[in-house]
Amino acid sequence: MRVLLVVLGVCLALLQYRLWVSEQGMREVWHLQAQVNAQRAENDAQQERNRRLAAEVKDLKGGLTALEERARSDLGMVAGNETFYQVVTESTPSPAAPTPRGPLTARAQ
């Protein structure tokens, strides 16, 4: 009877070792759960992006205001009855004039 209890105890210890310490045990389960959580977060972000893109496509197909706004911001277009003014400030550096490096000749050097 005592031998049977020792054998069962050793089997239980081996099974516990395999469950908690080995690569096929709980470590792998925790690792896979972390991967699933990361994938869910990425899926949620992609679903939100898809929702925004679908709303933008709907606006572009249905309404002219979104189309006009897109043309103004991305392409710099101006409507026929509008005037475009560009304000240049002093902080904007002007392009430097090229300086000659010596006498220029028509010959290729």
C-alpha positions as CSV (number, residue, x, y, z in Angstrom):
1,M,0.0,0.0,0.0
2,R,2.8,2.4,0.9
3,V,4.5,1.7,-2.5
4,L,1.3,2.5,-4.3
5,L,1.1,5.9,-2.5
6,V,4.7,6.7,-3.3
7,V,4.1,5.8,-7.0
8,L,1.0,8.0,-7.1
9,G,2.8,10.8,-5.4
10,V,5.6,10.7,-7.9
11,C,3.1,10.6,-10.8
12,L,1.3,13.6,-9.3
13,A,4.6,15.5,-9.0
14,L,5.6,14.7,-12.6
15,L,2.2,15.9,-13.9
16,Q,2.4,19.1,-11.8
17,Y,5.9,19.7,-13.2
18,R,4.7,19.2,-16.7
19,L,1.8,21.5,-16.1
20,W,3.6,24.4,-14.6
21,V,7.2,24.3,-15.8
22,S,7.3,22.6,-19.2
23,E,6.9,24.4,-22.5
24,Q,3.6,22.6,-23.3
25,G,2.1,23.6,-20.0
26,M,0.7,26.9,-18.5
27,R,3.5,29.0,-20.0
28,E,2.3,28.3,-23.5
29,V,-1.3,29.0,-22.4
30,W,-0.3,32.4,-21.0
31,H,1.8,33.2,-24.1
32,L,-1.2,32.3,-26.4
33,Q,-3.6,34.4,-24.2
34,A,-1.2,37.4,-24.6
35,Q,-1.1,36.9,-28.4
36,V,-4.9,36.7,-28.5
37,N,-5.3,39.9,-26.5
38,A,-2.8,41.7,-28.7
39,Q,-4.6,40.5,-31.9
40,R,-8.0,41.6,-30.4
41,A,-6.6,45.1,-29.8
42,E,-5.2,45.3,-33.3
43,N,-8.5,44.1,-34.7
44,D,-10.4,46.8,-32.8
45,A,-8.1,49.5,-34.1
46,Q,-8.6,48.2,-37.7
47,Q,-12.3,48.0,-37.3
48,E,-12.4,51.7,-36.1
49,R,-10.2,52.7,-39.1
50,N,-12.5,50.8,-41.5
51,R,-15.5,52.5,-40.0
52,R,-14.0,55.9,-40.5
53,L,-13.0,55.1,-44.1
54,A,-16.5,53.8,-44.8
55,A,-18.0,57.0,-43.5
56,E,-15.6,59.1,-45.6
57,V,-16.5,57.0,-48.7
58,K,-20.2,57.5,-48.0
59,D,-19.6,61.3,-47.7
60,L,-17.6,61.5,-50.9
61,K,-20.2,59.5,-52.8
62,G,-23.2,61.3,-51.5
63,G,-22.3,64.9,-50.6
64,L,-20.5,67.6,-52.5
65,T,-19.2,69.4,-49.3
66,A,-16.9,66.5,-48.4
67,L,-15.7,66.4,-52.0
68,E,-15.0,70.1,-52.1
69,E,-13.2,70.0,-48.8
70,R,-11.0,67.2,-50.0
71,A,-10.2,69.1,-53.2
72,R,-9.3,72.2,-51.2
73,S,-7.1,70.5,-48.7
74,D,-5.4,67.9,-50.8
75,L,-5.2,69.5,-54.2
76,G,-5.3,73.2,-53.3
77,M,-8.2,73.9,-55.6
78,V,-10.3,77.1,-55.4
79,A,-13.9,77.6,-56.4
80,G,-14.7,79.9,-59.4
81,N,-16.2,82.7,-57.2
82,E,-13.4,82.7,-54.6
83,T,-10.1,84.5,-54.4
84,F,-7.0,82.9,-53.0
85,Y,-4.6,84.9,-50.9
86,Q,-1.2,83.6,-49.8
87,V,0.4,85.4,-46.8
88,V,4.2,85.4,-46.7
89,T,5.7,86.3,-43.4
90,E,9.2,87.6,-42.7
91,S,10.2,84.4,-40.9
92,T,9.9,82.5,-44.2
93,P,13.5,82.2,-45.6
94,S,13.9,83.4,-49.1
95,P,15.8,81.1,-51.5
96,A,19.5,82.0,-51.7
97,A,20.8,83.3,-55.0
98,P,23.5,81.2,-56.7
99,T,26.9,82.7,-56.3
100,P,29.3,82.5,-59.3
101,R,32.5,80.5,-58.6
102,G,34.6,82.2,-61.2
103,P,34.3,83.1,-64.9
104,L,31.7,81.1,-66.7
105,T,32.5,79.9,-70.1
106,A,30.4,78.2,-72.8
107,R,32.8,75.3,-73.0
108,A,32.1,72.1,-71.0
109,Q,34.7,71.4,-68.5
